[in-house]
């Protein structure tokens, strides 16, 4: 398994839908999260994209200089940039990070946000642009001179002179639940991503994607985007899940539903259908909880449970063909530690060698130095 975490560039909190416990995710805090990801042995981290986020390329550039091992899954937004500019960005970041870049292709699903950015294409037209964009981008990354004349994009004698470290280019991650999205993903993607739906639905999607890819003579790997709420006991985990949405109001849920309804993203529709705006029956599959999606767009489900249960659920997805897991938890700094410490030992993951742990020394250690014989009450805390 490859386990990635999440860099919360739009804010972080202990609760959803409340300013209580909210944090300022300035560069200092984002460095803390990234360095935790790096030291704990995660494969990498996803940086979100959108008008409410810090720019993922700028933040990844900064964080690449304070980390050593982790990879950065950074968004390319066809339509917001030309493929030539995106190729230069990808190659530059790959060079300065010593080959630690992954590319997340995002077509967008909110017509209101897209219109604000000057994009007035319908759903299938956007994927047609993505197709042409990636055709140019992939050829540019080869370093060869290339010309292209498409319906939406053109390039004449284009060439990328300063190439990436990774060959032929950093791996492409792609999510899209519609037929248009799957067709483009099958043509260009290395890793096809899905949000955290129940295993039966994920299996159905994987099987469909394999058939679509096979028709193009291609194969893809699979990844999933999930939140995690893991505690030492099941009871504590479910208590933490309920606490996460303790400030969510019915008015807030209805407002979020109105926003979700305007999306033309098939993936968002599938996420919303899992809870339908109701707090009832949020456990939509064993240990899979849809409470996050009551207010949050995009990935809206979490695996909830004790370490062994969460590990088992992840392995069930792995048995379906999922190889990469992009996880997150609120707040992201503490939960990165919690998941790594509790669940990593139960999963087949490659972690870099750790230094020997500093042994715990009681705050009363100086008593031991002064008195050879400790009382039983003190000695038991050694």
Protein Blocks (a to p, Z undefined) as FASTA:
>chain_A
ZZdddddfkbccfbehiaehpacddfklmmmmmmmmmmnopabdcddedjkbccfklmmm
mmmmmcfkbccdddddehjacfklmmmmmmmmmmmnnopaccdddebjafklmmmnopac
dfklmmmmmmmmmmmmmmmmnopacddddfkbccehiacfbdcfbdcbdcdddddfbfkl
mmmmmmmmmbdcdddddfklmmmmmmmmmmmmmmnopacdddddddddddfbfklmmmmm
mmmmmmpcfklmmmmmmmmmmpccfklmmmmmmnnopaghkblbghiafklmmmmghjfb
dceddfklmmmmmmmmmmnopabdcdddddfklmmmmmmmmmmmmpccdddddddddddd
dfklmmmmmmmbacfklmmmZZ
